[in-house]
Amino acid sequence: MLNFILVAVAVILVTIGLVKLVDKFIPAKFKSILTIALWLIIAFLGYKTYMSIYEPIQFNKVKKKRYAQVIESLKDIRDSQLAHRQVTGSFANDFNGLVKFIDTAEYTITQRRDSSIIDEDLTKRYGVDTYKDIVIIDTLDFVPVKDSLFKTSNRYKTMMNVPVGTEGAKFEMKSGFLEQNNIKIPVFEASVKKNIILSDQSKDLLVQENQVVSVDGVNGDALKVGSMDEVKTNGNWPKTYGDNE
C-alpha cells in the first residue's frame, strides 16, 4: 500500500510537470484538450491515493465495532456452556440443547460442614467408642441457571445468530471429549469466519485480515472461543476487546 501511495504521488508530480510543459510548448489548438486530460489523470490518481489511506481506516473502524459485538455473543455462548458442564458434566452438542438447558436447569446451592460419627469397626476392635471425621453436604437452595447468567434478558435464545455481517449467519459449535492420562475431558468450540463478519467490506483488506498474526489482533481467519484440540475455554481475541478467559 505504501508503495502504491509513493508511486501515485510521483505520477501526480510528473503529470503536473507535463501540464506546465503542455502550457509552454504545445500549440494552442491542442493545449486545452491535453491540459484537461492531464488534470483528469491528476484528479483520478489523487482520488485513488486518498482512498488507499481512507479505506483501511474505515475498515479498521468497522472491524473493531463488529468484532466487539461478535465477542459479546461468544462470551454468552461460553458462559452457557460452562454452566452446562457444571450441572451435567459435559458441554452441549448444539444450540437447541443449550437453549433448552438455560430455560430449565438449576444450580444446586450447597454447604459443606465437618462432622464426626462412630467408627463401628474400630469401636468393636477396641471396645470403646471411636469416632471418624466426615464432611456433610447440605442442599440449601436451587437457583435457575437463566436467572444467574442472564437475569431478565432473553438474549440467550438468539445467541446462535451472528449479530453482524452476512444476514442469517449462525455460529458454528461443536463439543466432545479429549483424553488425557486415560481421563476424558469435555471440550467445546464456537466460531465464526471473518469472511462472514466482514462480508461487505473490501476483499483485498479482508484477505489481509485473514492473515493477521499479531499480539493486538485476532489471529487466524475466525473469531472463536474454546477448542476441540486443547483443554481451554478462552477466546482468541486480544484483551483490548475485553476478557477472553
Secondary structure, DSSP 8 states (H G I E B T S, - for coil): -HHHHHHHHHHHHHHHHHHHHHHHHS-HHHHHHHHHHHHHHHHHHHHHHHHHHHHHHHHHHHHHHHHHHHHHHHHHHHHHHHHHHHHHSS--SSHHHHHHHHHH-EEEEEEEEEEEEE-HHHHHHHSS--EEEEEEEEEEEEEEHHHHHHTT--GGGGTTB-SSSSTT-B-EEEEEEEEETTEEEEEEEEEEEHHHHTTTS-HHHHHHHHT---SSS--SSEEEEE-SSSS---BSS-GGGS---
